[in-house]
């Protein structure tokens, strides 16, 4: 297994649903559109549902303040169906394909 050193501010975001799934699902189309925009802008790197389905995980580029601002615009968060926790980190290593993509 090879890994390359890399650098840059990143954050892992843990979304937690705080309302019933039918209320979450009512916001799903808007949330997916928001995710697609973030990927198109190069801000989001990875996103997916938590297992079991209790929220989601997003890995994002950027420092904490910028990530907080972006997350406030998530339809899940803005509608009150989810809360989020931000875990800032500095990327030090990445697998070869990720390193090339992050550079």
C-alpha positions in Angstrom: 0.0 0.0 0.0 1.4 3.4 -0.9 0.5 6.7 0.5 1.8 10.2 -0.3 2.1 13.1 2.1 -0.4 15.8 1.5 -1.6 19.0 3.3 -4.5 21.2 3.6 -7.4 22.1 5.9 -10.2 19.7 5.8 -13.2 18.8 8.0 -15.2 15.7 8.5 -18.8 16.6 9.2 -21.2 14.2 11.0 -24.9 14.9 10.4 -27.3 13.5 12.9 -31.1 13.3 12.2 -33.1 14.9 15.0 -36.5 14.4 13.4 -38.4 11.4 12.1 -37.2 9.9 8.8 -40.4 11.0 7.0 -39.4 14.6 7.8 -35.9 14.0 6.7 -37.1 12.4 3.4 -39.2 15.5 2.7 -35.9 17.5 2.6 -33.9 14.8 0.7 -34.3 16.2 -2.9 -33.1 19.7 -1.7 -30.2 18.1 0.3 -29.1 16.1 -2.8 -29.2 19.2 -5.0 -27.1 21.0 -2.3 -24.6 18.1 -2.3 -24.3 18.1 -6.1 -23.6 21.9 -6.0 -20.9 21.4 -3.4 -19.2 18.6 -5.4 -19.4 20.7 -8.6 -17.7 23.6 -6.7 -15.0 21.2 -5.4 -15.8 21.8 -1.7 -17.1 18.3 -1.0 -14.9 15.3 -1.4 -16.9 12.4 -0.1 -20.5 12.1 1.2 -22.8 9.3 2.3 -25.3 8.0 4.8 -24.4 6.7 8.2 -25.2 3.0 8.9 -27.7 2.5 10.3 -29.5 5.5 8.7 -29.2 8.1 11.5 -27.5 10.9 9.5 -24.6 11.3 7.1 -20.9 12.0 6.8 -19.3 14.6 4.5 -15.6 15.2 4.1 -15.0 18.8 3.0 -12.1 21.0 2.0 -11.7 24.2 4.1 -11.2 25.5 7.6 -13.7 25.3 10.3 -15.4 28.7 9.9 -15.9 28.2 6.1 -17.3 24.7 6.7 -19.7 26.0 9.4 -21.0 28.6 6.9 -21.5 26.0 4.2 -23.2 23.5 6.6 -25.7 26.2 7.7 -27.0 26.2 4.1 -27.7 22.5 4.1 -31.5 22.0 3.7 -31.4 19.3 6.4 -29.8 21.8 8.8 -31.8 24.8 7.7 -35.1 23.0 8.1 -34.2 21.6 11.5 -34.3 17.9 10.6 -30.5 17.4 11.3 -27.7 18.9 13.4 -24.0 18.6 12.5 -20.7 18.2 14.2 -17.5 19.4 12.5 -14.2 17.7 13.1 -11.4 19.8 11.6 -8.2 18.1 10.6 -5.0 18.7 8.6 -4.6 16.0 5.9 -1.1 14.6 6.3 -1.4 11.4 4.2 -3.5 10.2 1.3 -3.7 7.1 -0.9 -2.2 7.7 -4.4 -5.4 8.5 -6.3 -6.6 10.8 -3.5 -3.3 12.6 -3.2 -3.3 13.4 -6.9 -6.9 14.6 -6.6 -6.3 16.7 -3.5 -3.1 18.4 -4.9 
